[in-house]
Amino acid sequence: PAHRGDVPSARIGLMSKTRSGERFAAFITSLSARAGVSPDVIPLPRLKMLPLGPVRRSYADRVVAVGDAAGLVKPTTGGGIYYGMLSGVFAAEVLGDALQRNRLGARALRHYEARWRQRLGSEIRMGLAFRNIASRLSDESIDELIDLAHCESVAPLIERTASFNWHRKAAVALLGHPSVRRIVFRTWARSASSI
């Protein structure tokens, strides 16, 4: 929830690889119908590209790239504030040391990338793998997974492993659940047989 002037509002969003405007319009139409409001009261969306993976190299002579500029976002959600702040801390520490020693070449600044890769690398790799799996699921399979989230064995699994800023543990746990695996493999089998 947010306020724009005196008007209460909420931020809503949609991640899409293709036809973003069209998909958002359909989403808004559906959401408006359920909420009993006119879709005309909802402002036009801001469309922007989200980097869903790190740049090849986040440092050079006298330069470090942090947050979105370095592609440091959660691949599962596109959220970048936490990774941006964390990479900013790493950048500040490395740059502070480099400035004190007056060594701002790539050789000195590479420690920044080593720091964020050590802390965020496995999270980003698992997030990208999980996103790749999710992007191949059919709408029917996604509905099944949402229904499965209410299941007695899946809800506690999510409660035990979910973290707002760290998704790897929950992703691994979900992919290890037999019912989730069955849905994922069935979808992949269908898509492979249609090739």
Backbone hydrogen bonds, N-H to C=O, Kabsch-Sander energy under -0.5 kcal/mol:
donor,donor_aa,acceptor,acceptor_aa,energy
2,A,9,S,-3.4
4,R,7,V,-2.5
5,G,3,H,-0.6
7,V,4,R,-1.8
9,S,2,A,-3.3
23,R,19,R,-2.7
24,F,20,S,-2.7
25,A,21,G,-2.3
26,A,22,E,-2.0
27,F,23,R,-2.3
28,I,24,F,-2.9
29,T,25,A,-2.3
30,S,26,A,-2.2
31,L,27,F,-2.9
32,S,28,I,-3.0
33,A,29,T,-2.0
34,R,30,S,-2.0
35,A,31,L,-2.1
36,G,32,S,-1.4
37,V,32,S,-2.0
41,V,38,S,-1.5
42,I,39,P,-1.3
47,L,45,P,-0.6
48,K,46,R,-0.5
52,L,50,L,-0.5
55,V,70,A,-2.4
60,A,63,V,-2.2
62,R,104,L,-3.2
63,V,60,A,-1.8
65,A,58,S,-2.5
69,A,66,V,-1.2
70,A,66,V,-0.5
70,A,67,G,-1.3
71,G,68,D,-1.4
72,L,67,G,-2.6
73,V,71,G,-1.4
74,K,79,G,-3.1
77,T,74,K,-0.7
78,G,74,K,-3.7
84,G,80,G,-2.4
85,M,81,I,-2.6
86,L,82,Y,-2.7
87,S,83,Y,-2.7
88,G,84,G,-1.9
89,V,85,M,-1.9
90,F,86,L,-2.0
91,A,87,S,-2.6
92,A,88,G,-2.6
93,E,89,V,-2.4
94,V,90,F,-2.5
95,L,91,A,-3.3
96,G,92,A,-2.6
97,D,93,E,-1.9
98,A,94,V,-2.5
99,L,95,L,-3.0
100,Q,96,G,-2.0
101,R,97,D,-1.8
102,N,98,A,-0.6
102,N,99,L,-0.6
103,R,98,A,-2.8
108,A,105,G,-0.7
109,L,105,G,-2.1
110,R,106,A,-1.5
111,H,108,A,-0.9
112,Y,109,L,-1.5
113,E,109,L,-0.7
114,A,110,R,-2.0
115,R,111,H,-2.1
116,W,112,Y,-2.3
117,R,113,E,-2.7
118,Q,114,A,-2.0
119,R,115,R,-2.0
120,L,116,W,-3.6
121,G,116,W,-0.6
121,G,117,R,-1.6
124,I,120,L,-2.8
125,R,121,G,-2.7
126,M,122,S,-2.3
127,G,123,E,-2.5
128,L,124,I,-2.6
129,A,125,R,-2.1
130,F,126,M,-2.9
131,R,127,G,-2.6
132,N,128,L,-2.2
133,I,129,A,-2.1
134,A,130,F,-2.8
135,S,131,R,-2.5
136,R,132,N,-0.6
136,R,133,I,-1.2
137,L,134,A,-1.4
142,I,138,S,-2.2
143,D,139,D,-2.5
144,E,140,E,-2.1
145,L,141,S,-2.3
146,I,142,I,-2.3
147,D,143,D,-2.5
148,L,144,E,-2.4
149,A,145,L,-1.4
150,H,147,D,-1.3
151,C,148,L,-1.9
155,A,151,C,-2.3
157,L,153,S,-0.7
158,I,154,V,-2.5
159,E,155,A,-2.5
160,R,156,P,-2.4
161,T,157,L,-1.7
162,A,158,I,-2.8
167,H,165,N,-0.5
171,A,167,H,-2.5
172,V,168,R,-2.7
173,A,169,K,-2.1
174,L,170,A,-2.9
175,L,171,A,-2.5
176,G,172,V,-1.1
177,H,173,A,-0.6
177,H,174,L,-1.3
181,R,177,H,-2.7
182,R,178,P,-2.3
183,I,179,S,-1.9
184,V,180,V,-2.5
185,F,181,R,-3.0
186,R,182,R,-2.2
187,T,183,I,-2.1
188,W,184,V,-2.3
189,A,185,F,-2.6
190,R,186,R,-2.2
191,S,187,T,-2.3
192,A,188,W,-2.5
193,S,189,A,-2.1
194,S,190,R,-1.0
195,I,192,A,-1.0
